């Protein structure tokens, strides 16, 4: 089982649903036994929702997206990147 510091490190990825299955399951298992991290998760959810409501989505400008995709394509492990 993961500890609280590891749970906190995974929290935003968990909220964004970008954790792979095993790390997400470990996070869920931790939440089953840790009220503190459950509170942190709820706070983070509310904070994320509040910011999204007030700011709204910010699209990435097309030229910046193209530059980022180009840089990622040049990486040696670019075959691992899915877009």
C-alpha positions in Angstrom: 0.0 0.0 0.0 1.2 3.5 -0.7 1.7 6.1 2.0 0.3 9.6 2.3 3.2 11.5 0.6 2.9 9.1 -2.4 -0.9 9.6 -2.4 -0.5 13.3 -2.5 2.0 13.0 -5.4 -0.5 11.0 -7.4 -3.6 13.1 -6.5 -3.7 15.5 -9.5 -3.0 12.8 -12.0 -5.8 10.8 -10.3 -8.2 13.7 -10.7 -7.2 14.1 -14.3 -7.6 10.4 -14.8 -4.1 10.1 -16.2 -2.9 7.4 -13.7 -2.3 4.0 -15.1 -4.6 1.2 -13.7 -2.2 -0.2 -11.0 -1.2 3.3 -9.5 -4.9 4.3 -9.6 -5.9 1.1 -7.8 -3.2 1.7 -5.2 -4.5 5.2 -4.7 -8.0 4.0 -4.2 -6.8 1.4 -1.7 -5.1 4.1 0.3 -8.2 6.2 0.3 -10.1 3.3 1.8 -8.1 3.6 5.0 -7.0 7.3 5.1 -9.5 10.0 6.1 -6.8 12.7 5.8 -6.1 11.9 2.1 -9.9 11.6 1.5 -10.2 15.2 2.8 -7.3 16.3 0.6 -8.9 14.7 -2.4 -12.2 16.4 -1.8 -10.5 19.7 -1.3 -8.6 19.3 -4.5 -11.8 18.3 -6.4 -13.6 21.4 -5.2 -10.6 23.6 -5.9 -10.3 22.2 -9.4 -14.0 22.7 -10.1 -13.9 26.2 -8.7 -11.0 27.2 -10.9 -12.6 25.6 -13.9 -15.8 27.4 -13.3 -14.2 30.8 -13.0 -11.4 30.5 -15.6 -12.9 28.0 -18.1 -10.8 26.0 -20.4 -7.8 27.7 -21.9 -7.1 26.4 -25.4 -3.4 26.0 -26.4 -2.6 28.3 -29.4 -2.1 26.3 -32.6 1.5 27.5 -33.0 2.4 26.5 -29.5 0.7 23.1 -29.9 2.7 22.4 -33.1 6.0 23.4 -31.4 5.3 21.1 -28.5 4.3 18.2 -30.7 7.5 18.7 -32.7 9.6 18.7 -29.6 7.9 15.6 -28.3 8.4 13.8 -31.7 12.1 14.5 -31.5 12.4 12.7 -28.1 14.1 9.3 -28.2 11.1 7.7 -26.5 8.6 9.5 -28.9 7.1 6.1 -29.8 5.7 5.9 -26.2 3.9 9.3 -26.6 0.3 9.0 -27.9 -1.5 12.1 -29.0 
